[in-house]
Amino acid sequence: MKKLILSAAFLAVAGLASVKANEVSNPVVITAQQDSVTKTAVEFKDLPDSVKATLQSDQYKEWIPAAAFLVTKADKSTYYQIDAKKGEETTSINIDKDGKVIQ
């Protein structure tokens, strides 16, 4: 009798846990566009003078640079990304080779 009850319970659980898979009628297409941006680390001493002057301007003089990168986009345009810190606050400042801040 125990075996019969145990078998019935097992079949009931197996019946409830079975997966009902349906064939996908509309296949989903996932595309991933690869970003062609490269970042190269740059030392602060190697930054152009125009970028250094922008970092020393009144607007950014309180920010302490932590890291600098030369970013090259797919269209071959470049800018400098300066990761800076002021207290607990952090930011990234993007500056082109002429010292102009870009968004």
Biopython code that builds the backbone (N, CA, C, O; Angstrom):
import numpy as np
from Bio.PDB.StructureBuilder import StructureBuilder

atoms = [
    (1, "MET", "N", (0.818, -1.186, 0.000)),
    (1, "MET", "CA", (0.000, 0.000, 0.000)),
    (1, "MET", "C", (0.875, 1.269, 0.000)),
    (1, "MET", "O", (0.570, 2.249, -0.679)),
    (2, "LYS", "N", (1.979, 1.223, 0.787)),
    (2, "LYS", "CA", (2.887, 2.371, 0.819)),
    (2, "LYS", "C", (3.473, 2.644, -0.559)),
    (2, "LYS", "O", (3.593, 3.795, -0.980)),
    (3, "LYS", "N", (3.835, 1.574, -1.252)),
    (3, "LYS", "CA", (4.434, 1.729, -2.579)),
    (3, "LYS", "C", (3.435, 2.326, -3.551)),
    (3, "LYS", "O", (3.803, 3.132, -4.405)),
    (4, "LEU", "N", (2.191, 1.942, -3.429)),
    (4, "LEU", "CA", (1.169, 2.457, -4.319)),
    (4, "LEU", "C", (0.945, 3.956, -4.086)),
    (4, "LEU", "O", (0.833, 4.721, -5.043)),
    (5, "ILE", "N", (0.879, 4.371, -2.826)),
    (5, "ILE", "CA", (0.691, 5.784, -2.493)),
    (5, "ILE", "C", (1.917, 6.592, -2.898)),
    (5, "ILE", "O", (1.803, 7.692, -3.437)),
    (6, "LEU", "N", (3.095, 6.026, -2.627)),
    (6, "LEU", "CA", (4.330, 6.704, -2.997)),
    (6, "LEU", "C", (4.437, 6.859, -4.512)),
    (6, "LEU", "O", (4.861, 7.909, -4.994)),
    (7, "SER", "N", (4.062, 5.838, -5.261)),
    (7, "SER", "CA", (4.090, 5.909, -6.727)),
    (7, "SER", "C", (3.103, 6.945, -7.243)),
    (7, "SER", "O", (3.417, 7.700, -8.163)),
    (8, "ALA", "N", (1.914, 6.984, -6.658)),
    (8, "ALA", "CA", (0.902, 7.949, -7.082)),
    (8, "ALA", "C", (1.376, 9.371, -6.794)),
    (8, "ALA", "O", (1.184, 10.268, -7.615)),
    (9, "ALA", "N", (1.991, 9.578, -5.638)),
    (9, "ALA", "CA", (2.507, 10.903, -5.293)),
    (9, "ALA", "C", (3.618, 11.317, -6.242)),
    (9, "ALA", "O", (3.683, 12.470, -6.668)),
    (10, "PHE", "N", (4.490, 10.377, -6.572)),
    (10, "PHE", "CA", (5.585, 10.658, -7.489)),
    (10, "PHE", "C", (5.058, 11.043, -8.866)),
    (10, "PHE", "O", (5.544, 12.000, -9.468)),
    (11, "LEU", "N", (4.076, 10.314, -9.365)),
    (11, "LEU", "CA", (3.498, 10.625, -10.673)),
    (11, "LEU", "C", (2.771, 11.965, -10.657)),
    (11, "LEU", "O", (2.786, 12.693, -11.649)),
    (12, "ALA", "N", (2.134, 12.290, -9.534)),
    (12, "ALA", "CA", (1.439, 13.571, -9.436)),
    (12, "ALA", "C", (2.432, 14.726, -9.487)),
    (12, "ALA", "O", (2.208, 15.713, -10.187)),
    (13, "VAL", "N", (3.529, 14.601, -8.745)),
    (13, "VAL", "CA", (4.553, 15.645, -8.747)),
    (13, "VAL", "C", (5.206, 15.747, -10.121)),
    (13, "VAL", "O", (5.454, 16.849, -10.611)),
    (14, "ALA", "N", (5.482, 14.621, -10.736)),
    (14, "ALA", "CA", (6.101, 14.624, -12.062)),
    (14, "ALA", "C", (5.166, 15.258, -13.083)),
    (14, "ALA", "O", (5.621, 15.959, -13.987)),
    (15, "GLY", "N", (3.890, 15.023, -12.951)),
    (15, "GLY", "CA", (2.915, 15.607, -13.868)),
    (15, "GLY", "C", (2.821, 17.108, -13.716)),
    (15, "GLY", "O", (2.661, 17.825, -14.704)),
    (16, "LEU", "N", (2.917, 17.591, -12.496)),
    (16, "LEU", "CA", (2.854, 19.024, -12.261)),
    (16, "LEU", "C", (4.135, 19.736, -12.692)),
    (16, "LEU", "O", (4.105, 20.897, -13.099)),
    (17, "ALA", "N", (5.239, 19.037, -12.599)),
    (17, "ALA", "CA", (6.528, 19.656, -12.889)),
    (17, "ALA", "C", (6.945, 19.517, -14.346)),
    (17, "ALA", "O", (8.014, 19.993, -14.728)),
    (18, "SER", "N", (6.129, 18.880, -15.158)),
    (18, "SER", "CA", (6.524, 18.699, -16.554)),
    (18, "SER", "C", (6.479, 20.033, -17.292)),
    (18, "SER", "O", (5.661, 20.899, -16.980)),
    (19, "VAL", "N", (7.350, 20.188, -18.254)),
    (19, "VAL", "CA", (7.465, 21.411, -19.023)),
    (19, "VAL", "C", (6.687, 21.254, -20.314)),
    (19, "VAL", "O", (6.808, 20.246, -21.009)),
    (20, "LYS", "N", (5.905, 22.240, -20.620)),
    (20, "LYS", "CA", (5.164, 22.223, -21.873)),
    (20, "LYS", "C", (5.856, 23.188, -22.829)),
    (20, "LYS", "O", (5.638, 24.398, -22.770)),
    (21, "ALA", "N", (6.674, 22.656, -23.689)),
    (21, "ALA", "CA", (7.424, 23.479, -24.630)),
    (21, "ALA", "C", (6.637, 23.615, -25.920)),
    (21, "ALA", "O", (6.145, 22.628, -26.466)),
    (22, "ASN", "N", (6.523, 24.820, -26.394)),
    (22, "ASN", "CA", (5.862, 25.082, -27.667)),
    (22, "ASN", "C", (6.897, 25.519, -28.675)),
    (22, "ASN", "O", (7.921, 26.110, -28.333)),
    (23, "GLU", "N", (6.609, 25.219, -29.910)),
    (23, "GLU", "CA", (7.514, 25.645, -30.973)),
    (23, "GLU", "C", (7.381, 27.152, -31.149)),
    (23, "GLU", "O", (6.273, 27.688, -31.124)),
    (24, "VAL", "N", (8.504, 27.833, -31.327)),
    (24, "VAL", "CA", (8.497, 29.276, -31.518)),
    (24, "VAL", "C", (8.048, 29.558, -32.937)),
    (24, "VAL", "O", (8.693, 29.151, -33.904)),
    (25, "SER", "N", (6.925, 30.265, -33.048)),
    (25, "SER", "CA", (6.409, 30.545, -34.385)),
    (25, "SER", "C", (7.060, 31.784, -34.996)),
    (25, "SER", "O", (7.216, 31.858, -36.214)),
    (26, "ASN", "N", (7.440, 32.753, -34.173)),
    (26, "ASN", "CA", (8.125, 33.956, -34.646)),
    (26, "ASN", "C", (9.508, 33.988, -34.023)),
    (26, "ASN", "O", (9.646, 34.390, -32.868)),
    (27, "PRO", "N", (10.522, 33.583, -34.742)),
    (27, "PRO", "CA", (11.860, 33.577, -34.146)),
    (27, "PRO", "C", (12.314, 34.996, -33.801)),
    (27, "PRO", "O", (12.057, 35.949, -34.537)),
    (28, "VAL", "N", (12.980, 35.104, -32.689)),
    (28, "VAL", "CA", (13.478, 36.387, -32.217)),
    (28, "VAL", "C", (14.905, 36.561, -32.712)),
    (28, "VAL", "O", (15.749, 35.683, -32.531)),
    (29, "VAL", "N", (15.163, 37.695, -33.333)),
    (29, "VAL", "CA", (16.496, 37.984, -33.842)),
    (29, "VAL", "C", (17.134, 39.014, -32.917)),
    (29, "VAL", "O", (16.585, 40.093, -32.696)),
    (30, "ILE", "N", (18.279, 38.671, -32.390)),
    (30, "ILE", "CA", (19.003, 39.568, -31.501)),
    (30, "ILE", "C", (20.257, 40.025, -32.227)),
    (30, "ILE", "O", (21.067, 39.216, -32.678)),
    (31, "THR", "N", (20.398, 41.340, -32.330)),
    (31, "THR", "CA", (21.593, 41.882, -32.965)),
    (31, "THR", "C", (22.336, 42.729, -31.954)),
    (31, "THR", "O", (21.734, 43.452, -31.160)),
    (32, "ALA", "N", (23.631, 42.629, -31.995)),
    (32, "ALA", "CA", (24.472, 43.424, -31.106)),
    (32, "ALA", "C", (25.394, 44.276, -31.975)),
    (32, "ALA", "O", (26.131, 43.765, -32.817)),
    (33, "GLN", "N", (25.333, 45.572, -31.750)),
    (33, "GLN", "CA", (26.191, 46.470, -32.501)),
    (33, "GLN", "C", (27.443, 46.731, -31.679)),
    (33, "GLN", "O", (27.377, 47.232, -30.557)),
    (34, "GLN", "N", (28.564, 46.388, -32.251)),
    (34, "GLN", "CA", (29.820, 46.558, -31.543)),
    (34, "GLN", "C", (30.287, 48.004, -31.657)),
    (34, "GLN", "O", (30.321, 48.584, -32.742)),
    (35, "ASP", "N", (30.638, 48.558, -30.526)),
    (35, "ASP", "CA", (31.107, 49.930, -30.486)),
    (35, "ASP", "C", (32.595, 49.945, -30.820)),
    (35, "ASP", "O", (33.378, 49.201, -30.228)),
    (36, "SER", "N", (32.975, 50.775, -31.749)),
    (36, "SER", "CA", (34.366, 50.827, -32.193)),
    (36, "SER", "C", (35.118, 51.961, -31.511)),
    (36, "SER", "O", (35.782, 52.760, -32.171)),
    (37, "VAL", "N", (35.013, 52.027, -30.207)),
    (37, "VAL", "CA", (35.698, 53.055, -29.439)),
    (37, "VAL", "C", (36.855, 52.403, -28.693)),
    (37, "VAL", "O", (36.681, 51.382, -28.029)),
    (38, "THR", "N", (38.030, 52.997, -28.806)),
    (38, "THR", "CA", (39.183, 52.470, -28.072)),
    (38, "THR", "C", (39.661, 53.524, -27.084)),
    (38, "THR", "O", (39.683, 54.719, -27.377)),
    (39, "LYS", "N", (40.039, 53.046, -25.910)),
    (39, "LYS", "CA", (40.562, 53.928, -24.859)),
    (39, "LYS", "C", (41.997, 53.522, -24.567)),
    (39, "LYS", "O", (42.281, 52.355, -24.295)),
    (40, "THR", "N", (42.885, 54.482, -24.626)),
    (40, "THR", "CA", (44.292, 54.241, -24.345)),
    (40, "THR", "C", (44.699, 55.117, -23.168)),
    (40, "THR", "O", (44.464, 56.326, -23.172)),
    (41, "ALA", "N", (45.307, 54.503, -22.166)),
    (41, "ALA", "CA", (45.741, 55.263, -20.988)),
    (41, "ALA", "C", (46.842, 56.242, -21.374)),
    (41, "ALA", "O", (47.728, 55.922, -22.167)),
    (42, "VAL", "N", (46.771, 57.435, -20.803)),
    (42, "VAL", "CA", (47.752, 58.493, -21.077)),
    (42, "VAL", "C", (48.224, 59.041, -19.735)),
    (42, "VAL", "O", (47.430, 59.225, -18.813)),
    (43, "GLU", "N", (49.514, 59.297, -19.639)),
    (43, "GLU", "CA", (50.035, 59.907, -18.416)),
    (43, "GLU", "C", (49.772, 61.411, -18.474)),
    (43, "GLU", "O", (49.739, 62.011, -19.549)),
    (44, "PHE", "N", (49.586, 62.006, -17.292)),
    (44, "PHE", "CA", (49.253, 63.427, -17.230)),
    (44, "PHE", "C", (50.327, 64.304, -17.861)),
    (44, "PHE", "O", (50.016, 65.338, -18.452)),
    (45, "LYS", "N", (51.570, 63.904, -17.740)),
    (45, "LYS", "CA", (52.651, 64.710, -18.318)),
    (45, "LYS", "C", (52.613, 64.701, -19.848)),
    (45, "LYS", "O", (53.174, 65.588, -20.491)),
    (46, "ASP", "N", (51.945, 63.690, -20.431)),
    (46, "ASP", "CA", (51.870, 63.577, -21.887)),
    (46, "ASP", "C", (50.639, 64.259, -22.485)),
    (46, "ASP", "O", (50.469, 64.254, -23.704)),
    (47, "LEU", "N", (49.782, 64.845, -21.650)),
    (47, "LEU", "CA", (48.603, 65.545, -22.154)),
    (47, "LEU", "C", (49.031, 66.826, -22.870)),
    (47, "LEU", "O", (50.020, 67.449, -22.485)),
    (48, "PRO", "N", (48.294, 67.220, -23.906)),
    (48, "PRO", "CA", (48.616, 68.485, -24.587)),
    (48, "PRO", "C", (48.447, 69.659, -23.622)),
    (48, "PRO", "O", (47.667, 69.591, -22.673)),
    (49, "ASP", "N", (49.186, 70.727, -23.879)),
    (49, "ASP", "CA", (49.143, 71.915, -23.019)),
    (49, "ASP", "C", (47.736, 72.521, -22.961)),
    (49, "ASP", "O", (47.331, 73.051, -21.927)),
    (50, "SER", "N", (46.999, 72.443, -24.064)),
    (50, "SER", "CA", (45.639, 73.000, -24.078)),
    (50, "SER", "C", (44.720, 72.234, -23.124)),
    (50, "SER", "O", (43.852, 72.833, -22.490)),
    (51, "VAL", "N", (44.904, 70.920, -23.020)),
    (51, "VAL", "CA", (44.099, 70.103, -22.100)),
    (51, "VAL", "C", (44.489, 70.419, -20.659)),
    (51, "VAL", "O", (43.627, 70.527, -19.786)),
    (52, "LYS", "N", (45.791, 70.567, -20.416)),
    (52, "LYS", "CA", (46.258, 70.913, -19.069)),
    (52, "LYS", "C", (45.726, 72.277, -18.646)),
    (52, "LYS", "O", (45.351, 72.469, -17.489)),
    (53, "ALA", "N", (45.694, 73.225, -19.581)),
    (53, "ALA", "CA", (45.192, 74.569, -19.270)),
    (53, "ALA", "C", (43.706, 74.519, -18.920)),
    (53, "ALA", "O", (43.261, 75.227, -18.016)),
    (54, "THR", "N", (42.943, 73.698, -19.619)),
    (54, "THR", "CA", (41.515, 73.561, -19.313)),
    (54, "THR", "C", (41.321, 72.975, -17.926)),
    (54, "THR", "O", (40.436, 73.412, -17.190)),
    (55, "LEU", "N", (42.131, 71.996, -17.559)),
    (55, "LEU", "CA", (42.022, 71.377, -16.235)),
    (55, "LEU", "C", (42.406, 72.350, -15.120)),
    (55, "LEU", "O", (41.948, 72.204, -13.987)),
    (56, "GLN", "N", (43.240, 73.336, -15.431)),
    (56, "GLN", "CA", (43.661, 74.315, -14.435)),
    (56, "GLN", "C", (42.762, 75.550, -14.410)),
    (56, "GLN", "O", (42.981, 76.459, -13.610)),
    (57, "SER", "N", (41.756, 75.587, -15.279)),
    (57, "SER", "CA", (40.854, 76.736, -15.307)),
    (57, "SER", "C", (39.990, 76.769, -14.052)),
    (57, "SER", "O", (39.905, 75.780, -13.323)),
    (58, "ASP", "N", (39.351, 77.907, -13.804)),
    (58, "ASP", "CA", (38.547, 78.093, -12.598)),
    (58, "ASP", "C", (37.449, 77.032, -12.462)),
    (58, "ASP", "O", (37.126, 76.606, -11.353)),
    (59, "GLN", "N", (36.887, 76.616, -13.580)),
    (59, "GLN", "CA", (35.786, 75.655, -13.542)),
    (59, "GLN", "C", (36.223, 74.282, -13.039)),
    (59, "GLN", "O", (35.426, 73.585, -12.410)),
    (60, "TYR", "N", (37.454, 73.878, -13.294)),
    (60, "TYR", "CA", (37.909, 72.521, -12.963)),
    (60, "TYR", "C", (39.071, 72.479, -11.982)),
    (60, "TYR", "O", (39.578, 71.394, -11.695)),
    (61, "LYS", "N", (39.513, 73.621, -11.454)),
    (61, "LYS", "CA", (40.711, 73.616, -10.614)),
    (61, "LYS", "C", (40.516, 72.865, -9.298)),
    (61, "LYS", "O", (41.494, 72.403, -8.711)),
    (62, "GLU", "N", (39.270, 72.733, -8.818)),
    (62, "GLU", "CA", (39.018, 71.995, -7.580)),
    (62, "GLU", "C", (38.985, 70.487, -7.797)),
    (62, "GLU", "O", (39.070, 69.721, -6.837)),
    (63, "TRP", "N", (38.862, 70.056, -9.046)),
    (63, "TRP", "CA", (38.827, 68.633, -9.364)),
    (63, "TRP", "C", (40.255, 68.093, -9.446)),
    (63, "TRP", "O", (41.128, 68.710, -10.056)),
    (64, "ILE", "N", (40.478, 66.948, -8.832)),
    (64, "ILE", "CA", (41.800, 66.306, -8.844)),
    (64, "ILE", "C", (41.769, 65.166, -9.859)),
    (64, "ILE", "O", (41.023, 64.202, -9.686)),
    (65, "PRO", "N", (42.579, 65.271, -10.923)),
    (65, "PRO", "CA", (42.588, 64.205, -11.939)),
    (65, "PRO", "C", (43.091, 62.891, -11.355)),
    (65, "PRO", "O", (44.084, 62.861, -10.628)),
    (66, "ALA", "N", (42.396, 61.809, -11.683)),
    (66, "ALA", "CA", (42.786, 60.489, -11.199)),
    (66, "ALA", "C", (43.339, 59.624, -12.331)),
    (66, "ALA", "O", (44.270, 58.847, -12.119)),
    (67, "ALA", "N", (42.772, 59.753, -13.526)),
    (67, "ALA", "CA", (43.229, 58.959, -14.673)),
    (67, "ALA", "C", (42.920, 59.736, -15.946)),
    (67, "ALA", "O", (42.000, 60.553, -15.990)),
    (68, "ALA", "N", (43.711, 59.462, -16.978)),
    (68, "ALA", "CA", (43.506, 60.117, -18.268)),
    (68, "ALA", "C", (43.561, 59.067, -19.372)),
    (68, "ALA", "O", (44.378, 58.147, -19.338)),
    (69, "PHE", "N", (42.671, 59.228, -20.355)),
    (69, "PHE", "CA", (42.601, 58.290, -21.477)),
    (69, "PHE", "C", (42.463, 59.066, -22.777)),
    (69, "PHE", "O", (41.824, 60.117, -22.820)),
    (70, "LEU", "N", (43.066, 58.542, -23.831)),
    (70, "LEU", "CA", (42.844, 59.053, -25.177)),
    (70, "LEU", "C", (41.788, 58.147, -25.798)),
    (70, "LEU", "O", (42.021, 56.950, -25.970)),
    (71, "VAL", "N", (40.634, 58.704, -26.135)),
    (71, "VAL", "CA", (39.520, 57.937, -26.686)),
    (71, "VAL", "C", (39.471, 58.193, -28.182)),
    (71, "VAL", "O", (39.439, 59.342, -28.622)),
    (72, "THR", "N", (39.467, 57.114, -28.967)),
    (72, "THR", "CA", (39.385, 57.211, -30.417)),
    (72, "THR", "C", (38.085, 56.541, -30.855)),
    (72, "THR", "O", (37.854, 55.366, -30.572)),
    (73, "LYS", "N", (37.244, 57.301, -31.546)),
    (73, "LYS", "CA", (35.960, 56.779, -32.020)),
    (73, "LYS", "C", (36.133, 56.095, -33.374)),
    (73, "LYS", "O", (37.210, 56.131, -33.968)),
    (74, "ALA", "N", (35.053, 55.472, -33.852)),
    (74, "ALA", "CA", (35.080, 54.770, -35.134)),
    (74, "ALA", "C", (35.353, 55.713, -36.297)),
    (74, "ALA", "O", (35.954, 55.314, -37.295)),
    (75, "ASP", "N", (34.911, 56.972, -36.171)),
    (75, "ASP", "CA", (35.144, 57.940, -37.248)),
    (75, "ASP", "C", (36.520, 58.602, -37.148)),
    (75, "ASP", "O", (36.784, 59.603, -37.814)),
    (76, "LYS", "N", (37.384, 58.040, -36.320)),
    (76, "LYS", "CA", (38.770, 58.489, -36.135)),
    (76, "LYS", "C", (38.884, 59.809, -35.378)),
    (76, "LYS", "O", (39.982, 60.357, -35.281)),
    (77, "SER", "N", (37.792, 60.332, -34.843)),
    (77, "SER", "CA", (37.884, 61.528, -34.016)),
    (77, "SER", "C", (38.387, 61.121, -32.631)),
    (77, "SER", "O", (38.111, 60.018, -32.158)),
    (78, "THR", "N", (39.122, 62.017, -31.995)),
    (78, "THR", "CA", (39.712, 61.705, -30.697)),
    (78, "THR", "C", (39.399, 62.798, -29.687)),
    (78, "THR", "O", (39.165, 63.954, -30.040)),
    (79, "TYR", "N", (39.402, 62.403, -28.430)),
    (79, "TYR", "CA", (39.297, 63.339, -27.323)),
    (79, "TYR", "C", (39.934, 62.698, -26.104)),
    (79, "TYR", "O", (40.196, 61.496, -26.085)),
    (80, "TYR", "N", (40.179, 63.509, -25.092)),
    (80, "TYR", "CA", (40.780, 63.024, -23.856)),
    (80, "TYR", "C", (39.694, 62.910, -22.789)),
    (80, "TYR", "O", (38.930, 63.849, -22.566)),
    (81, "GLN", "N", (39.635, 61.761, -22.138)),
    (81, "GLN", "CA", (38.706, 61.557, -21.033)),
    (81, "GLN", "C", (39.518, 61.623, -19.747)),
    (81, "GLN", "O", (40.410, 60.805, -19.519)),
    (82, "ILE", "N", (39.201, 62.600, -18.916)),
    (82, "ILE", "CA", (39.900, 62.781, -17.651)),
    (82, "ILE", "C", (38.940, 62.383, -16.526)),
    (82, "ILE", "O", (37.907, 63.026, -16.335)),
    (83, "ASP", "N", (39.272, 61.343, -15.795)),
    (83, "ASP", "CA", (38.490, 60.942, -14.625)),
    (83, "ASP", "C", (39.023, 61.745, -13.446)),
    (83, "ASP", "O", (40.210, 61.681, -13.126)),
    (84, "ALA", "N", (38.136, 62.502, -12.802)),
    (84, "ALA", "CA", (38.555, 63.408, -11.730)),
    (84, "ALA", "C", (37.688, 63.202, -10.496)),
    (84, "ALA", "O", (36.593, 62.644, -10.562)),
    (85, "LYS", "N", (38.219, 63.674, -9.359)),
    (85, "LYS", "CA", (37.546, 63.496, -8.081)),
    (85, "LYS", "C", (37.595, 64.798, -7.296)),
    (85, "LYS", "O", (38.610, 65.494, -7.282)),
    (86, "LYS", "N", (36.476, 65.117, -6.638)),
    (86, "LYS", "CA", (36.407, 66.275, -5.748)),
    (86, "LYS", "C", (35.683, 65.791, -4.493)),
    (86, "LYS", "O", (34.461, 65.642, -4.495)),
    (87, "GLY", "N", (36.436, 65.548, -3.426)),
    (87, "GLY", "CA", (35.851, 64.968, -2.215)),
    (87, "GLY", "C", (35.409, 63.542, -2.496)),
    (87, "GLY", "O", (36.213, 62.709, -2.914)),
    (88, "GLU", "N", (34.145, 63.263, -2.271)),
    (88, "GLU", "CA", (33.588, 61.932, -2.554)),
    (88, "GLU", "C", (32.970, 61.863, -3.947)),
    (88, "GLU", "O", (32.581, 60.787, -4.400)),
    (89, "GLU", "N", (32.879, 62.986, -4.615)),
    (89, "GLU", "CA", (32.244, 63.070, -5.925)),
    (89, "GLU", "C", (33.259, 62.750, -7.023)),
    (89, "GLU", "O", (34.407, 63.189, -6.958)),
    (90, "THR", "N", (32.833, 61.985, -8.032)),
    (90, "THR", "CA", (33.697, 61.660, -9.166)),
    (90, "THR", "C", (32.991, 62.058, -10.461)),
    (90, "THR", "O", (31.763, 62.105, -10.529)),
    (91, "THR", "N", (33.792, 62.342, -11.481)),
    (91, "THR", "CA", (33.244, 62.705, -12.785)),
    (91, "THR", "C", (34.245, 62.363, -13.878)),
    (91, "THR", "O", (35.413, 62.089, -13.602)),
    (92, "SER", "N", (33.780, 62.382, -15.109)),
    (92, "SER", "CA", (34.641, 62.240, -16.280)),
    (92, "SER", "C", (34.493, 63.508, -17.114)),
    (92, "SER", "O", (33.383, 63.913, -17.458)),
    (93, "ILE", "N", (35.607, 64.118, -17.429)),
    (93, "ILE", "CA", (35.617, 65.345, -18.216)),
    (93, "ILE", "C", (36.190, 64.996, -19.588)),
    (93, "ILE", "O", (37.300, 64.472, -19.685)),
    (94, "ASN", "N", (35.439, 65.283, -20.640)),
    (94, "ASN", "CA", (35.888, 65.007, -22.002)),
    (94, "ASN", "C", (36.371, 66.300, -22.634)),
    (94, "ASN", "O", (35.630, 67.279, -22.724)),
    (95, "ILE", "N", (37.622, 66.290, -23.069)),
    (95, "ILE", "CA", (38.255, 67.490, -23.613)),
    (95, "ILE", "C", (38.906, 67.135, -24.947)),
    (95, "ILE", "O", (39.623, 66.139, -25.048)),
    (96, "ASP", "N", (38.653, 67.952, -25.972)),
    (96, "ASP", "CA", (39.301, 67.684, -27.256)),
    (96, "ASP", "C", (40.741, 68.195, -27.238)),
    (96, "ASP", "O", (41.183, 68.794, -26.257)),
    (97, "LYS", "N", (41.456, 67.958, -28.314)),
    (97, "LYS", "CA", (42.889, 68.295, -28.347)),
    (97, "LYS", "C", (43.143, 69.795, -28.267)),
    (97, "LYS", "O", (44.252, 70.219, -27.943)),
    (98, "ASP", "N", (42.110, 70.610, -28.563)),
    (98, "ASP", "CA", (42.250, 72.062, -28.495)),
    (98, "ASP", "C", (41.908, 72.621, -27.127)),
    (98, "ASP", "O", (41.962, 73.835, -26.928)),
    (99, "GLY", "N", (41.553, 71.747, -26.165)),
    (99, "GLY", "CA", (41.231, 72.190, -24.823)),
    (99, "GLY", "C", (39.776, 72.552, -24.625)),
    (99, "GLY", "O", (39.417, 73.120, -23.594)),
    (100, "LYS", "N", (38.941, 72.238, -25.581)),
    (100, "LYS", "CA", (37.517, 72.554, -25.511)),
    (100, "LYS", "C", (36.780, 71.369, -24.870)),
    (100, "LYS", "O", (36.953, 70.226, -25.291)),
    (101, "VAL", "N", (35.946, 71.654, -23.835)),
    (101, "VAL", "CA", (35.190, 70.608, -23.154)),
    (101, "VAL", "C", (34.036, 70.186, -24.061)),
    (101, "VAL", "O", (33.299, 71.028, -24.574)),
    (102, "ILE", "N", (33.886, 68.877, -24.253)),
    (102, "ILE", "CA", (32.800, 68.338, -25.081)),
    (102, "ILE", "C", (31.891, 67.477, -24.211)),
    (102, "ILE", "O", (32.312, 66.928, -23.193)),
    (103, "GLN", "N", (30.663, 67.375, -24.629)),
    (103, "GLN", "CA", (29.683, 66.586, -23.855)),
    (103, "GLN", "C", (29.571, 65.188, -24.375)),
    (103, "GLN", "O", (28.797, 64.392, -23.843)),
]
sb = StructureBuilder()
sb.init_structure("model")
sb.init_model(0)
sb.init_chain("A")
sb.init_seg("    ")
for serial, (resi, resn, name, xyz) in enumerate(atoms, 1):
    if name == "N":
        sb.init_residue(resn, " ", resi, " ")
    sb.init_atom(name, np.array(xyz, "f"), 0.0, 1.0, " ", f" {name:<3s}", serial, name[0])
structure = sb.get_structure()
